[in-house]
Amino acid sequence: MISPEIQAELAAIVGEEQFRTDPESRISHSYDATPMYQSLPDGVIYPTSTDEVQKILRIASKHSIPVVGRGSGSNLSADTVPSKGGLVMVMTRMNRMELDRENHTLTVQPGVHTQRIHDTVEKEGLFYPPDPSSMAISTIGGNIAECSGGLRGLKYGTTKDYVLGLEAVLASGEVIRTGGKLYKDVAGYDLTKLLVGSEGTLAIITEATLKLIPLPESRRAMVAHYTDLDAAARTVSRILSEGIIPCTLEFMDQKTIQVVEEYANIGLPKEMAAILLIEQDGPPAIVEHDLRRIREICQESGATHLEVAQTEAEGTRVMAARRNALAALARLRPTLILEDTTVPRSEIASMVREINRIADKYQLNICTFGHAGDGNLHPTLLTDARDPSEIERAEQAFADIFAAAIRLGGTITGEHGVGLAKAPYLEWKTGRIALDVMKGIKKVFDPQGILNPGKIFTDTPRTERGRD
Ligand SMILES: Cc1cc2nc3c(=O)[nH]c(=O)nc-3n(C[C@H](O)[C@H](O)[C@H](O)COP(=O)(O)OP(=O)(O)OC[C@H]3O[C@@H](n4cnc5c(N)ncnc54)[C@H](O)[C@@H]3O)c2cc1C
């Protein structure tokens, strides 16, 4: 508990209204988008400036109070669950942004919604490519802290490729500035890249400078149907090995196709083993050329049917089906656990087969979709948190899935981060020495361990993992 005296100090910084300890505020900040994790904070605080963030962190550090930075709480790794209590610091009131047309940069505060960034820059003919499916609700601070990816990651990269500079407040309350509006900068270690993806454990981000690029002139999408999983995987490898990089190259397995079609009713082929959703953008002549060659490759690799969207709007509708896959799946059972593993793209078919084998072994219903172009798959379990035996089997199945991904040369998370949910598996990926180096870095930034404690690193073995 935070003593009444400290509570009064915190309220004095942000104003009575912006520091809350009532049960409603505490409960509504006790969980995020990750099912089955919940823990109450002692208070919720809403700063409006870097200066306020500094003052809050000075108090937190003086009294060893945990602080969990939070944007919209849409993360899928239990990263904003205040598992050690303390303060949830919600960044959404810090939501100013400034466009620099000359340098093609946008300087934003962390609470700006991602969709607002897209809308603002696209009106100016500029483009901010990272497009997490949650962009209508997520904040840029959350995107940066998770290094979020999206459907356009294959061609354009992820959040880390667009963050040029940061302002961040350390646990001690001191401010650091990294990078700037610079496209080239090798002065010392790259602290910008280190903070991107640090999941709120190293510093609180209070400002970011984002790189913008010209908005592509046009876009076209197509769908390829497959009765054979390997033929779909072959297509992905061949397209990329010919040097064509589509802006989107997405995969859905049969179970996902069936559920999405029942939900969206857009004519997806429910009998197919897999489909690929492919989109290219750029000057119309190049888009036309690439799609023609991609169609040939799909046919040569064994696609049974191809459909090319006639208009950009039709393509957007097809891609929306993929973006909405999660919403469609969520309707089927009370609890949906969306996982996130990445394998080299040559191993996609093997990984999907492994996931299906593991699902059968544990008698679970797992649908798989994802970013085929970059090997990032989302095995998604439809389950019910009220059934302890099914949840126990699910835990074992996911452990097997992560182990399989690593065996195939992959990783335990491609875009959702480690948080609480994956902390027990991190060492499988990094090994002991690299994990110790990471812990050392954490100590330098946050010696008392007050920033998002319990996330990324855990001392609790997987089998003893508790959920409050
Ligand atoms: C339906 C759905 C679809 C999704 N699709 C994708 C997807 O396609 N790609 C993808 O990568 N993710 C996806 N996600 C996950 C999630 O939306 C992203 O991780 C997103 O970046 C989280 O943003 P947020 O504002 O909700 O952050 P939060 O969930 O509030 O926080 C996420 C992390 O960032 C930290 N944080 C937040 N703000 C700050 C700050 N100012 N300083 C320091 N740390 C901070 C938090 O402590 C936490 O560790 C999806 C989630 C849902 C529910």
The ligand as an ORCA input file, in Angstrom:
! r2SCAN-3c Opt
* xyz 0 1
  C      -6.819     -7.314    -31.341
  C      -5.348     -7.083    -31.134
  C      -4.500     -7.105    -32.231
  C      -3.138     -6.900    -32.058
  N      -2.334     -6.896    -33.154
  C      -1.011     -6.683    -33.016
  C      -0.152     -6.702    -34.145
  O      -0.577     -6.881    -35.284
  N       1.166     -6.501    -33.934
  C       1.681     -6.297    -32.701
  O       2.886     -6.140    -32.574
  N       0.889     -6.275    -31.607
  C      -0.435     -6.452    -31.730
  N      -1.242     -6.446    -30.627
  C      -0.645     -6.205    -29.288
  C      -0.689     -4.720    -28.816
  O      -1.720     -4.009    -29.418
  C       0.644     -4.025    -29.064
  O       1.615     -4.620    -28.244
  C       0.624     -2.513    -28.782
  O       1.868     -1.959    -29.123
  C       0.320     -2.157    -27.357
  O       0.054     -0.764    -27.291
  P      -0.690     -0.145    -26.041
  O      -0.761      1.328    -26.202
  O      -1.961     -0.841    -25.796
  O       0.368     -0.477    -24.898
  P       0.128     -1.170    -23.507
  O      -0.485     -2.500    -23.678
  O      -0.551     -0.227    -22.581
  O       1.630     -1.341    -23.011
  C       2.489     -2.221    -23.679
  C       3.890     -2.140    -23.059
  O       4.402     -0.854    -23.277
  C       4.787     -0.261    -22.043
  N       4.555      1.166    -22.201
  C       3.422      1.774    -22.622
  N       3.648      3.100    -22.719
  C       4.931      3.311    -22.340
  C       5.767      4.456    -22.223
  N       5.334      5.683    -22.515
  N       7.034      4.300    -21.803
  C       7.508      3.067    -21.508
  N       6.776      1.951    -21.590
  C       5.512      2.080    -22.003
  C       3.961     -0.959    -20.999
  O       4.560     -0.893    -19.730
  C       3.932     -2.354    -21.552
  O       5.127     -3.005    -21.221
  C      -2.615     -6.670    -30.750
  C      -3.469     -6.654    -29.660
  C      -4.822     -6.864    -29.838
  C      -5.711     -6.828    -28.635
*
